[in-house]
Amino acid sequence: MTASATFPAGDKTFLVTGANAGIGYFVAEQLAATGATVVLACRDTAKAELALATIRSRIPDARLRQIPLDLADPATLPAAVEALDTERLDAVVLNAGVMLSDHRRRLSPQGHELMFATNHLGHFALVHRLMPLLTATPHSRVVTVGSFAARSERLDLIDLDSEHDYRPKRSYGRSKLAQMLFGFELDRRLRALGATTASIVAHPGGALDSLTPSRPPLFIRTTAQHLRGLGAGLVLHGKHAGARPIVRAVLDPDIGSGELWGPRIFGLRGAPGRETPRPHMTDPDTAARLWDASVELTGLGRRPWLGAVA
């Protein structure tokens, strides 16, 4: 039985970043099946509308909205939060991400490396803006979507923007590691403040398009893609399955703040399960230094929830 069927959430409101495609789309679809209001926060409005229509074709009574959100440009966040226009926010899923293969280093409008700016800094600034709404909603959740790629990377706090060592795969893995460090550090700070908001980290494992069912017209898996992916299905799974640990982290009341969830089988495929994070993903010193650097890089003023843990 899926998490969306096990944990109905009809009176709740969830925000999913990057919900117009891939993992984010399936997170939104599965959350919509609970009866909750799901807000799709996407940079491309046309693609967001297509995702809404695709979900409604499968769940006719789905309660859906979309707001424009460009995580690469924190200057746009106040308008995005205002557009959210809700009195409660039960969970935000920090899913949107950029993964580049171009060996030419690309920059955000503020001059930061684009993957780090979008995947980590944008979400860091978004949570800062949403925190008053989240803490005002009892037992709300921040679910940070990490990646298996973070396992093999280590953060370079001197070169967060990859100015001196830019390699696309490495920079992507480090940006996801930064997200995960943020998720665990946010848990520590929320608990120190006595907040009921939980910070949970989840990841999809190895999720491939070729193992993902079609969602026309948003995504159509061809027969050739399906056949090419059959062998990979022994160790990986589709994006619909990759969304399940994230949805479980949003819905399951027994999941506690500071936990890491992913696929059970080697962290790559299978039903959701709790994992023990690698030490470098939770290191308090690295996380605190990243937090302080993120405050400076995003231009955020210090607020009580941004303070150091006692």
Summary of the structure (lengths in Angstrom):
residues: 310
radius of gyration: 18.1
end to end distance: 41.6
largest distance: 56.3
contacts: 1091
relative contact order: 0.14
helix: 45%
strand: 17%
